[in-house]
Amino acid sequence: MARMIRPLANLYEQLRRLPGVGSKTAMRLAYHVMDMPAEEVALLAQALTNAKQQIHYCKQCFNLTDAEVCEICNDTDRDRFTICVVEQPQDIAAMERSHGYRGLYHVLHGVLSPLDGIGPDNLRIRELFQRLQSESITEVILATNSNVEGEATATYLAQLLKPAGITVSRIAHGLPVGGELEYADEVTLSRALENRRII
């Protein structure tokens, strides 16, 4: 394979560092950028710069926002007594797409992972408890992922929250709609059985 000229190689390397972008995709994107009109490249570069400069964390829930407080925290029509705890801001976007939840959120910005050196002090747990003391929250929904770290984080939070007299719930895990039993892994099937309901 011919060696790339340095500017193209630099663009390729930066694109390859993005999550989910492999070598082939980075190469395709780099060449696509080279085919774009200069005005579109400038708009893309400006959008990246503006997003990085203007977006920060909401001072209440730690979601991404371009204001002091995000739109969800500012929405007076939402249930102000329930907080759904998620790992990352993108989890809020997923929850909102479901249209099944109308409460508030709290973003931890990670999960407990001792092997990676991530403990409670590295997450937004202290801020969660500050909110519980200052707001009239009656239920906390733990919506961390269903993996080892997500489960450990949910268990840790549940143990801390229960003595506070707040209802603590965990999102259900199980078979996806349209999923087939023969393709489900053992953990998913186990969760589906645990979360069964009477019909």
PyMOL commands that place a pseudoatom at each C-alpha (Angstrom):
pseudoatom trace, name=CA, resn=MET, resi=1, chain=A, elem=C, hetatm=0, pos=[0.000, 0.000, 0.000]
pseudoatom trace, name=CA, resn=ALA, resi=2, chain=A, elem=C, hetatm=0, pos=[1.298, 3.443, -0.943]
pseudoatom trace, name=CA, resn=ARG, resi=3, chain=A, elem=C, hetatm=0, pos=[2.329, 5.707, 1.877]
pseudoatom trace, name=CA, resn=MET, resi=4, chain=A, elem=C, hetatm=0, pos=[-0.123, 8.535, 2.599]
pseudoatom trace, name=CA, resn=ILE, resi=5, chain=A, elem=C, hetatm=0, pos=[1.003, 12.136, 2.494]
pseudoatom trace, name=CA, resn=ARG, resi=6, chain=A, elem=C, hetatm=0, pos=[1.416, 13.552, 5.991]
pseudoatom trace, name=CA, resn=PRO, resi=7, chain=A, elem=C, hetatm=0, pos=[-1.734, 15.792, 6.189]
pseudoatom trace, name=CA, resn=LEU, resi=8, chain=A, elem=C, hetatm=0, pos=[-3.946, 12.917, 5.037]
pseudoatom trace, name=CA, resn=ALA, resi=9, chain=A, elem=C, hetatm=0, pos=[-2.191, 10.501, 7.388]
pseudoatom trace, name=CA, resn=ASN, resi=10, chain=A, elem=C, hetatm=0, pos=[-2.760, 12.909, 10.289]
pseudoatom trace, name=CA, resn=LEU, resi=11, chain=A, elem=C, hetatm=0, pos=[-6.469, 13.209, 9.426]
pseudoatom trace, name=CA, resn=TYR, resi=12, chain=A, elem=C, hetatm=0, pos=[-6.721, 9.411, 9.193]
pseudoatom trace, name=CA, resn=GLU, resi=13, chain=A, elem=C, hetatm=0, pos=[-5.035, 8.968, 12.592]
pseudoatom trace, name=CA, resn=GLN, resi=14, chain=A, elem=C, hetatm=0, pos=[-7.368, 11.455, 14.285]
pseudoatom trace, name=CA, resn=LEU, resi=15, chain=A, elem=C, hetatm=0, pos=[-10.451, 9.818, 12.775]
pseudoatom trace, name=CA, resn=ARG, resi=16, chain=A, elem=C, hetatm=0, pos=[-9.199, 6.359, 13.781]
pseudoatom trace, name=CA, resn=ARG, resi=17, chain=A, elem=C, hetatm=0, pos=[-9.075, 7.477, 17.407]
pseudoatom trace, name=CA, resn=LEU, resi=18, chain=A, elem=C, hetatm=0, pos=[-12.850, 7.973, 17.453]
pseudoatom trace, name=CA, resn=PRO, resi=19, chain=A, elem=C, hetatm=0, pos=[-14.822, 5.160, 19.149]
pseudoatom trace, name=CA, resn=GLY, resi=20, chain=A, elem=C, hetatm=0, pos=[-16.325, 2.681, 16.722]
pseudoatom trace, name=CA, resn=VAL, resi=21, chain=A, elem=C, hetatm=0, pos=[-14.196, 3.899, 13.819]
pseudoatom trace, name=CA, resn=GLY, resi=22, chain=A, elem=C, hetatm=0, pos=[-11.856, 1.228, 12.509]
pseudoatom trace, name=CA, resn=SER, resi=23, chain=A, elem=C, hetatm=0, pos=[-9.032, 1.560, 10.004]
pseudoatom trace, name=CA, resn=LYS, resi=24, chain=A, elem=C, hetatm=0, pos=[-11.190, 1.106, 6.899]
pseudoatom trace, name=CA, resn=THR, resi=25, chain=A, elem=C, hetatm=0, pos=[-13.854, 3.542, 8.079]
pseudoatom trace, name=CA, resn=ALA, resi=26, chain=A, elem=C, hetatm=0, pos=[-11.226, 6.118, 9.057]
pseudoatom trace, name=CA, resn=MET, resi=27, chain=A, elem=C, hetatm=0, pos=[-9.645, 5.797, 5.617]
pseudoatom trace, name=CA, resn=ARG, resi=28, chain=A, elem=C, hetatm=0, pos=[-13.013, 6.146, 3.881]
pseudoatom trace, name=CA, resn=LEU, resi=29, chain=A, elem=C, hetatm=0, pos=[-13.885, 9.211, 5.989]
pseudoatom trace, name=CA, resn=ALA, resi=30, chain=A, elem=C, hetatm=0, pos=[-10.502, 10.824, 5.386]
pseudoatom trace, name=CA, resn=TYR, resi=31, chain=A, elem=C, hetatm=0, pos=[-10.877, 10.482, 1.619]
pseudoatom trace, name=CA, resn=HIS, resi=32, chain=A, elem=C, hetatm=0, pos=[-14.490, 11.671, 1.843]
pseudoatom trace, name=CA, resn=VAL, resi=33, chain=A, elem=C, hetatm=0, pos=[-13.349, 14.828, 3.637]
pseudoatom trace, name=CA, resn=MET, resi=34, chain=A, elem=C, hetatm=0, pos=[-10.816, 15.401, 0.840]
pseudoatom trace, name=CA, resn=ASP, resi=35, chain=A, elem=C, hetatm=0, pos=[-13.659, 15.213, -1.707]
pseudoatom trace, name=CA, resn=MET, resi=36, chain=A, elem=C, hetatm=0, pos=[-15.847, 17.691, 0.208]
pseudoatom trace, name=CA, resn=PRO, resi=37, chain=A, elem=C, hetatm=0, pos=[-15.977, 21.335, -0.889]
pseudoatom trace, name=CA, resn=ALA, resi=38, chain=A, elem=C, hetatm=0, pos=[-13.742, 23.577, 1.266]
pseudoatom trace, name=CA, resn=GLU, resi=39, chain=A, elem=C, hetatm=0, pos=[-16.828, 25.395, 2.617]
pseudoatom trace, name=CA, resn=GLU, resi=40, chain=A, elem=C, hetatm=0, pos=[-18.320, 22.140, 3.951]
pseudoatom trace, name=CA, resn=VAL, resi=41, chain=A, elem=C, hetatm=0, pos=[-15.038, 21.154, 5.569]
pseudoatom trace, name=CA, resn=ALA, resi=42, chain=A, elem=C, hetatm=0, pos=[-14.906, 24.579, 7.235]
pseudoatom trace, name=CA, resn=LEU, resi=43, chain=A, elem=C, hetatm=0, pos=[-18.480, 24.128, 8.497]
pseudoatom trace, name=CA, resn=LEU, resi=44, chain=A, elem=C, hetatm=0, pos=[-17.606, 20.691, 9.890]
pseudoatom trace, name=CA, resn=ALA, resi=45, chain=A, elem=C, hetatm=0, pos=[-14.500, 22.032, 11.615]
pseudoatom trace, name=CA, resn=GLN, resi=46, chain=A, elem=C, hetatm=0, pos=[-16.476, 24.977, 13.025]
pseudoatom trace, name=CA, resn=ALA, resi=47, chain=A, elem=C, hetatm=0, pos=[-19.235, 22.655, 14.298]
pseudoatom trace, name=CA, resn=LEU, resi=48, chain=A, elem=C, hetatm=0, pos=[-16.644, 20.527, 16.115]
pseudoatom trace, name=CA, resn=THR, resi=49, chain=A, elem=C, hetatm=0, pos=[-14.996, 23.601, 17.653]
pseudoatom trace, name=CA, resn=ASN, resi=50, chain=A, elem=C, hetatm=0, pos=[-18.319, 25.189, 18.654]
pseudoatom trace, name=CA, resn=ALA, resi=51, chain=A, elem=C, hetatm=0, pos=[-19.593, 21.988, 20.237]
pseudoatom trace, name=CA, resn=LYS, resi=52, chain=A, elem=C, hetatm=0, pos=[-16.428, 21.591, 22.311]
pseudoatom trace, name=CA, resn=GLN, resi=53, chain=A, elem=C, hetatm=0, pos=[-16.397, 25.253, 23.377]
pseudoatom trace, name=CA, resn=GLN, resi=54, chain=A, elem=C, hetatm=0, pos=[-20.109, 25.763, 24.047]
pseudoatom trace, name=CA, resn=ILE, resi=55, chain=A, elem=C, hetatm=0, pos=[-21.246, 22.465, 25.556]
pseudoatom trace, name=CA, resn=HIS, resi=56, chain=A, elem=C, hetatm=0, pos=[-20.644, 21.702, 29.226]
pseudoatom trace, name=CA, resn=TYR, resi=57, chain=A, elem=C, hetatm=0, pos=[-22.326, 19.819, 32.059]
pseudoatom trace, name=CA, resn=CYS, resi=58, chain=A, elem=C, hetatm=0, pos=[-25.672, 20.834, 33.524]
pseudoatom trace, name=CA, resn=LYS, resi=59, chain=A, elem=C, hetatm=0, pos=[-25.023, 22.036, 37.067]
pseudoatom trace, name=CA, resn=GLN, resi=60, chain=A, elem=C, hetatm=0, pos=[-27.897, 19.901, 38.393]
pseudoatom trace, name=CA, resn=CYS, resi=61, chain=A, elem=C, hetatm=0, pos=[-27.913, 16.577, 36.542]
pseudoatom trace, name=CA, resn=PHE, resi=62, chain=A, elem=C, hetatm=0, pos=[-24.549, 16.649, 34.670]
pseudoatom trace, name=CA, resn=ASN, resi=63, chain=A, elem=C, hetatm=0, pos=[-26.158, 16.069, 31.291]
pseudoatom trace, name=CA, resn=LEU, resi=64, chain=A, elem=C, hetatm=0, pos=[-24.665, 17.932, 28.339]
pseudoatom trace, name=CA, resn=THR, resi=65, chain=A, elem=C, hetatm=0, pos=[-26.059, 21.418, 27.767]
pseudoatom trace, name=CA, resn=ASP, resi=66, chain=A, elem=C, hetatm=0, pos=[-25.193, 24.795, 26.325]
pseudoatom trace, name=CA, resn=ALA, resi=67, chain=A, elem=C, hetatm=0, pos=[-26.968, 26.594, 29.185]
pseudoatom trace, name=CA, resn=GLU, resi=68, chain=A, elem=C, hetatm=0, pos=[-26.384, 26.641, 32.931]
pseudoatom trace, name=CA, resn=VAL, resi=69, chain=A, elem=C, hetatm=0, pos=[-29.200, 24.121, 33.456]
pseudoatom trace, name=CA, resn=CYS, resi=70, chain=A, elem=C, hetatm=0, pos=[-30.314, 21.645, 30.776]
pseudoatom trace, name=CA, resn=GLU, resi=71, chain=A, elem=C, hetatm=0, pos=[-33.761, 21.638, 29.147]
pseudoatom trace, name=CA, resn=ILE, resi=72, chain=A, elem=C, hetatm=0, pos=[-34.886, 18.553, 31.056]
pseudoatom trace, name=CA, resn=CYS, resi=73, chain=A, elem=C, hetatm=0, pos=[-34.055, 20.034, 34.469]
pseudoatom trace, name=CA, resn=ASN, resi=74, chain=A, elem=C, hetatm=0, pos=[-35.777, 23.281, 33.401]
pseudoatom trace, name=CA, resn=ASP, resi=75, chain=A, elem=C, hetatm=0, pos=[-38.946, 21.518, 32.198]
pseudoatom trace, name=CA, resn=THR, resi=76, chain=A, elem=C, hetatm=0, pos=[-41.611, 22.206, 34.849]
pseudoatom trace, name=CA, resn=ASP, resi=77, chain=A, elem=C, hetatm=0, pos=[-43.929, 19.569, 33.329]
pseudoatom trace, name=CA, resn=ARG, resi=78, chain=A, elem=C, hetatm=0, pos=[-41.612, 16.728, 34.322]
pseudoatom trace, name=CA, resn=ASP, resi=79, chain=A, elem=C, hetatm=0, pos=[-42.062, 14.552, 37.418]
pseudoatom trace, name=CA, resn=ARG, resi=80, chain=A, elem=C, hetatm=0, pos=[-39.876, 16.340, 39.992]
pseudoatom trace, name=CA, resn=PHE, resi=81, chain=A, elem=C, hetatm=0, pos=[-40.047, 13.445, 42.488]
pseudoatom trace, name=CA, resn=THR, resi=82, chain=A, elem=C, hetatm=0, pos=[-38.199, 10.817, 40.456]
pseudoatom trace, name=CA, resn=ILE, resi=83, chain=A, elem=C, hetatm=0, pos=[-34.564, 10.679, 39.359]
pseudoatom trace, name=CA, resn=CYS, resi=84, chain=A, elem=C, hetatm=0, pos=[-33.249, 8.144, 36.856]
pseudoatom trace, name=CA, resn=VAL, resi=85, chain=A, elem=C, hetatm=0, pos=[-29.526, 7.504, 37.353]
pseudoatom trace, name=CA, resn=VAL, resi=86, chain=A, elem=C, hetatm=0, pos=[-27.611, 6.729, 34.152]
pseudoatom trace, name=CA, resn=GLU, resi=87, chain=A, elem=C, hetatm=0, pos=[-23.964, 6.176, 33.262]
pseudoatom trace, name=CA, resn=GLN, resi=88, chain=A, elem=C, hetatm=0, pos=[-23.472, 8.665, 30.415]
pseudoatom trace, name=CA, resn=PRO, resi=89, chain=A, elem=C, hetatm=0, pos=[-25.318, 11.569, 28.719]
pseudoatom trace, name=CA, resn=GLN, resi=90, chain=A, elem=C, hetatm=0, pos=[-26.061, 9.401, 25.672]
pseudoatom trace, name=CA, resn=ASP, resi=91, chain=A, elem=C, hetatm=0, pos=[-28.107, 7.126, 27.960]
pseudoatom trace, name=CA, resn=ILE, resi=92, chain=A, elem=C, hetatm=0, pos=[-30.501, 10.034, 28.545]
pseudoatom trace, name=CA, resn=ALA, resi=93, chain=A, elem=C, hetatm=0, pos=[-30.998, 10.350, 24.788]
pseudoatom trace, name=CA, resn=ALA, resi=94, chain=A, elem=C, hetatm=0, pos=[-31.883, 6.637, 24.634]
pseudoatom trace, name=CA, resn=MET, resi=95, chain=A, elem=C, hetatm=0, pos=[-34.335, 6.920, 27.544]
pseudoatom trace, name=CA, resn=GLU, resi=96, chain=A, elem=C, hetatm=0, pos=[-35.969, 9.992, 26.027]
pseudoatom trace, name=CA, resn=ARG, resi=97, chain=A, elem=C, hetatm=0, pos=[-36.518, 8.196, 22.706]
pseudoatom trace, name=CA, resn=SER, resi=98, chain=A, elem=C, hetatm=0, pos=[-38.650, 5.635, 24.537]
pseudoatom trace, name=CA, resn=HIS, resi=99, chain=A, elem=C, hetatm=0, pos=[-41.150, 8.335, 25.623]
pseudoatom trace, name=CA, resn=GLY, resi=100, chain=A, elem=C, hetatm=0, pos=[-41.782, 6.127, 28.671]
pseudoatom trace, name=CA, resn=TYR, resi=101, chain=A, elem=C, hetatm=0, pos=[-40.154, 8.276, 31.350]
pseudoatom trace, name=CA, resn=ARG, resi=102, chain=A, elem=C, hetatm=0, pos=[-41.024, 11.832, 32.361]
pseudoatom trace, name=CA, resn=GLY, resi=103, chain=A, elem=C, hetatm=0, pos=[-38.890, 12.342, 35.462]
pseudoatom trace, name=CA, resn=LEU, resi=104, chain=A, elem=C, hetatm=0, pos=[-35.460, 13.870, 36.033]
pseudoatom trace, name=CA, resn=TYR, resi=105, chain=A, elem=C, hetatm=0, pos=[-32.013, 12.377, 35.447]
pseudoatom trace, name=CA, resn=HIS, resi=106, chain=A, elem=C, hetatm=0, pos=[-28.617, 12.188, 37.075]
pseudoatom trace, name=CA, resn=VAL, resi=107, chain=A, elem=C, hetatm=0, pos=[-25.504, 11.277, 35.058]
pseudoatom trace, name=CA, resn=LEU, resi=108, chain=A, elem=C, hetatm=0, pos=[-22.710, 9.457, 36.907]
pseudoatom trace, name=CA, resn=HIS, resi=109, chain=A, elem=C, hetatm=0, pos=[-20.170, 9.820, 34.058]
pseudoatom trace, name=CA, resn=GLY, resi=110, chain=A, elem=C, hetatm=0, pos=[-18.964, 6.264, 34.425]
pseudoatom trace, name=CA, resn=VAL, resi=111, chain=A, elem=C, hetatm=0, pos=[-19.327, 3.163, 36.578]
pseudoatom trace, name=CA, resn=LEU, resi=112, chain=A, elem=C, hetatm=0, pos=[-17.367, 1.601, 39.397]
pseudoatom trace, name=CA, resn=SER, resi=113, chain=A, elem=C, hetatm=0, pos=[-14.410, -0.298, 37.991]
pseudoatom trace, name=CA, resn=PRO, resi=114, chain=A, elem=C, hetatm=0, pos=[-11.679, -1.017, 40.551]
pseudoatom trace, name=CA, resn=LEU, resi=115, chain=A, elem=C, hetatm=0, pos=[-9.472, -2.666, 37.912]
pseudoatom trace, name=CA, resn=ASP, resi=116, chain=A, elem=C, hetatm=0, pos=[-9.443, 0.630, 35.998]
pseudoatom trace, name=CA, resn=GLY, resi=117, chain=A, elem=C, hetatm=0, pos=[-8.957, 2.679, 39.166]
pseudoatom trace, name=CA, resn=ILE, resi=118, chain=A, elem=C, hetatm=0, pos=[-12.505, 4.098, 39.074]
pseudoatom trace, name=CA, resn=GLY, resi=119, chain=A, elem=C, hetatm=0, pos=[-14.031, 4.327, 42.537]
pseudoatom trace, name=CA, resn=PRO, resi=120, chain=A, elem=C, hetatm=0, pos=[-16.990, 6.237, 44.030]
pseudoatom trace, name=CA, resn=ASP, resi=121, chain=A, elem=C, hetatm=0, pos=[-15.003, 9.485, 44.202]
pseudoatom trace, name=CA, resn=ASN, resi=122, chain=A, elem=C, hetatm=0, pos=[-14.502, 9.394, 40.418]
pseudoatom trace, name=CA, resn=LEU, resi=123, chain=A, elem=C, hetatm=0, pos=[-18.249, 9.420, 39.753]
pseudoatom trace, name=CA, resn=ARG, resi=124, chain=A, elem=C, hetatm=0, pos=[-20.979, 12.016, 40.404]
pseudoatom trace, name=CA, resn=ILE, resi=125, chain=A, elem=C, hetatm=0, pos=[-22.287, 10.104, 43.429]
pseudoatom trace, name=CA, resn=ARG, resi=126, chain=A, elem=C, hetatm=0, pos=[-21.668, 12.869, 45.967]
pseudoatom trace, name=CA, resn=GLU, resi=127, chain=A, elem=C, hetatm=0, pos=[-23.638, 15.274, 43.768]
pseudoatom trace, name=CA, resn=LEU, resi=128, chain=A, elem=C, hetatm=0, pos=[-26.509, 12.774, 43.576]
pseudoatom trace, name=CA, resn=PHE, resi=129, chain=A, elem=C, hetatm=0, pos=[-26.784, 12.708, 47.364]
pseudoatom trace, name=CA, resn=GLN, resi=130, chain=A, elem=C, hetatm=0, pos=[-26.638, 16.492, 47.502]
pseudoatom trace, name=CA, resn=ARG, resi=131, chain=A, elem=C, hetatm=0, pos=[-29.619, 16.580, 45.155]
pseudoatom trace, name=CA, resn=LEU, resi=132, chain=A, elem=C, hetatm=0, pos=[-31.519, 14.087, 47.278]
pseudoatom trace, name=CA, resn=GLN, resi=133, chain=A, elem=C, hetatm=0, pos=[-31.028, 16.332, 50.305]
pseudoatom trace, name=CA, resn=SER, resi=134, chain=A, elem=C, hetatm=0, pos=[-32.129, 19.521, 48.541]
pseudoatom trace, name=CA, resn=GLU, resi=135, chain=A, elem=C, hetatm=0, pos=[-34.911, 18.185, 46.282]
pseudoatom trace, name=CA, resn=SER, resi=136, chain=A, elem=C, hetatm=0, pos=[-38.149, 16.329, 47.121]
pseudoatom trace, name=CA, resn=ILE, resi=137, chain=A, elem=C, hetatm=0, pos=[-37.142, 13.040, 45.513]
pseudoatom trace, name=CA, resn=THR, resi=138, chain=A, elem=C, hetatm=0, pos=[-39.205, 9.969, 46.434]
pseudoatom trace, name=CA, resn=GLU, resi=139, chain=A, elem=C, hetatm=0, pos=[-37.806, 7.417, 43.962]
pseudoatom trace, name=CA, resn=VAL, resi=140, chain=A, elem=C, hetatm=0, pos=[-34.422, 6.757, 42.366]
pseudoatom trace, name=CA, resn=ILE, resi=141, chain=A, elem=C, hetatm=0, pos=[-34.373, 4.511, 39.306]
pseudoatom trace, name=CA, resn=LEU, resi=142, chain=A, elem=C, hetatm=0, pos=[-30.999, 2.849, 38.696]
pseudoatom trace, name=CA, resn=ALA, resi=143, chain=A, elem=C, hetatm=0, pos=[-30.538, 2.544, 34.934]
pseudoatom trace, name=CA, resn=THR, resi=144, chain=A, elem=C, hetatm=0, pos=[-26.914, 1.498, 34.663]
pseudoatom trace, name=CA, resn=ASN, resi=145, chain=A, elem=C, hetatm=0, pos=[-25.983, -1.081, 32.026]
pseudoatom trace, name=CA, resn=SER, resi=146, chain=A, elem=C, hetatm=0, pos=[-26.479, -4.780, 32.626]
pseudoatom trace, name=CA, resn=ASN, resi=147, chain=A, elem=C, hetatm=0, pos=[-22.789, -5.701, 32.748]
pseudoatom trace, name=CA, resn=VAL, resi=148, chain=A, elem=C, hetatm=0, pos=[-20.477, -6.454, 35.676]
pseudoatom trace, name=CA, resn=GLU, resi=149, chain=A, elem=C, hetatm=0, pos=[-19.548, -2.797, 36.294]
pseudoatom trace, name=CA, resn=GLY, resi=150, chain=A, elem=C, hetatm=0, pos=[-23.104, -1.520, 35.802]
pseudoatom trace, name=CA, resn=GLU, resi=151, chain=A, elem=C, hetatm=0, pos=[-24.511, -4.124, 38.201]
pseudoatom trace, name=CA, resn=ALA, resi=152, chain=A, elem=C, hetatm=0, pos=[-21.820, -3.376, 40.789]
pseudoatom trace, name=CA, resn=THR, resi=153, chain=A, elem=C, hetatm=0, pos=[-22.573, 0.340, 40.566]
pseudoatom trace, name=CA, resn=ALA, resi=154, chain=A, elem=C, hetatm=0, pos=[-26.333, -0.237, 40.903]
pseudoatom trace, name=CA, resn=THR, resi=155, chain=A, elem=C, hetatm=0, pos=[-25.815, -2.510, 43.927]
pseudoatom trace, name=CA, resn=TYR, resi=156, chain=A, elem=C, hetatm=0, pos=[-23.472, 0.011, 45.566]
pseudoatom trace, name=CA, resn=LEU, resi=157, chain=A, elem=C, hetatm=0, pos=[-25.930, 2.877, 45.048]
pseudoatom trace, name=CA, resn=ALA, resi=158, chain=A, elem=C, hetatm=0, pos=[-28.879, 0.807, 46.265]
pseudoatom trace, name=CA, resn=GLN, resi=159, chain=A, elem=C, hetatm=0, pos=[-27.048, 0.011, 49.515]
pseudoatom trace, name=CA, resn=LEU, resi=160, chain=A, elem=C, hetatm=0, pos=[-26.320, 3.708, 50.057]
pseudoatom trace, name=CA, resn=LEU, resi=161, chain=A, elem=C, hetatm=0, pos=[-29.817, 4.898, 49.129]
pseudoatom trace, name=CA, resn=LYS, resi=162, chain=A, elem=C, hetatm=0, pos=[-32.031, 2.449, 51.023]
pseudoatom trace, name=CA, resn=PRO, resi=163, chain=A, elem=C, hetatm=0, pos=[-31.267, 3.835, 54.518]
pseudoatom trace, name=CA, resn=ALA, resi=164, chain=A, elem=C, hetatm=0, pos=[-32.370, 7.275, 53.269]
pseudoatom trace, name=CA, resn=GLY, resi=165, chain=A, elem=C, hetatm=0, pos=[-35.964, 6.045, 53.035]
pseudoatom trace, name=CA, resn=ILE, resi=166, chain=A, elem=C, hetatm=0, pos=[-36.162, 6.641, 49.278]
pseudoatom trace, name=CA, resn=THR, resi=167, chain=A, elem=C, hetatm=0, pos=[-37.703, 4.043, 46.983]
pseudoatom trace, name=CA, resn=VAL, resi=168, chain=A, elem=C, hetatm=0, pos=[-34.923, 2.497, 44.914]
pseudoatom trace, name=CA, resn=SER, resi=169, chain=A, elem=C, hetatm=0, pos=[-35.791, 0.606, 41.733]
pseudoatom trace, name=CA, resn=ARG, resi=170, chain=A, elem=C, hetatm=0, pos=[-33.756, -1.011, 38.963]
pseudoatom trace, name=CA, resn=ILE, resi=171, chain=A, elem=C, hetatm=0, pos=[-34.720, -1.060, 35.301]
pseudoatom trace, name=CA, resn=ALA, resi=172, chain=A, elem=C, hetatm=0, pos=[-35.772, -4.522, 34.162]
pseudoatom trace, name=CA, resn=HIS, resi=173, chain=A, elem=C, hetatm=0, pos=[-33.483, -6.542, 31.928]
pseudoatom trace, name=CA, resn=GLY, resi=174, chain=A, elem=C, hetatm=0, pos=[-34.478, -9.434, 29.731]
pseudoatom trace, name=CA, resn=LEU, resi=175, chain=A, elem=C, hetatm=0, pos=[-35.347, -10.435, 26.193]
pseudoatom trace, name=CA, resn=PRO, resi=176, chain=A, elem=C, hetatm=0, pos=[-35.701, -7.639, 23.650]
pseudoatom trace, name=CA, resn=VAL, resi=177, chain=A, elem=C, hetatm=0, pos=[-38.971, -7.301, 21.759]
pseudoatom trace, name=CA, resn=GLY, resi=178, chain=A, elem=C, hetatm=0, pos=[-38.707, -9.530, 18.719]
pseudoatom trace, name=CA, resn=GLY, resi=179, chain=A, elem=C, hetatm=0, pos=[-35.830, -11.510, 20.234]
pseudoatom trace, name=CA, resn=GLU, resi=180, chain=A, elem=C, hetatm=0, pos=[-35.694, -15.291, 19.996]
pseudoatom trace, name=CA, resn=LEU, resi=181, chain=A, elem=C, hetatm=0, pos=[-34.912, -17.566, 22.935]
pseudoatom trace, name=CA, resn=GLU, resi=182, chain=A, elem=C, hetatm=0, pos=[-32.403, -19.701, 21.071]
pseudoatom trace, name=CA, resn=TYR, resi=183, chain=A, elem=C, hetatm=0, pos=[-30.163, -16.671, 20.434]
pseudoatom trace, name=CA, resn=ALA, resi=184, chain=A, elem=C, hetatm=0, pos=[-30.340, -15.200, 23.950]
pseudoatom trace, name=CA, resn=ASP, resi=185, chain=A, elem=C, hetatm=0, pos=[-27.336, -15.585, 26.243]
pseudoatom trace, name=CA, resn=GLU, resi=186, chain=A, elem=C, hetatm=0, pos=[-27.591, -17.130, 29.716]
pseudoatom trace, name=CA, resn=VAL, resi=187, chain=A, elem=C, hetatm=0, pos=[-27.543, -13.819, 31.603]
pseudoatom trace, name=CA, resn=THR, resi=188, chain=A, elem=C, hetatm=0, pos=[-30.319, -12.334, 29.460]
pseudoatom trace, name=CA, resn=LEU, resi=189, chain=A, elem=C, hetatm=0, pos=[-32.493, -15.422, 29.916]
pseudoatom trace, name=CA, resn=SER, resi=190, chain=A, elem=C, hetatm=0, pos=[-31.826, -15.433, 33.650]
pseudoatom trace, name=CA, resn=ARG, resi=191, chain=A, elem=C, hetatm=0, pos=[-32.861, -11.757, 33.883]
pseudoatom trace, name=CA, resn=ALA, resi=192, chain=A, elem=C, hetatm=0, pos=[-35.946, -12.384, 31.774]
pseudoatom trace, name=CA, resn=LEU, resi=193, chain=A, elem=C, hetatm=0, pos=[-37.040, -15.085, 34.230]
pseudoatom trace, name=CA, resn=GLU, resi=194, chain=A, elem=C, hetatm=0, pos=[-36.269, -12.941, 37.275]
pseudoatom trace, name=CA, resn=ASN, resi=195, chain=A, elem=C, hetatm=0, pos=[-38.295, -10.052, 35.858]
pseudoatom trace, name=CA, resn=ARG, resi=196, chain=A, elem=C, hetatm=0, pos=[-41.283, -12.129, 34.777]
pseudoatom trace, name=CA, resn=ARG, resi=197, chain=A, elem=C, hetatm=0, pos=[-44.751, -10.834, 35.598]
pseudoatom trace, name=CA, resn=ILE, resi=198, chain=A, elem=C, hetatm=0, pos=[-48.179, -12.347, 36.110]
pseudoatom trace, name=CA, resn=ILE, resi=199, chain=A, elem=C, hetatm=0, pos=[-50.522, -12.046, 33.108]
for i in range(1, 199): cmd.bond("trace and resi %d" % i, "trace and resi %d" % (i + 1))
show_as sticks, trace
zoom trace
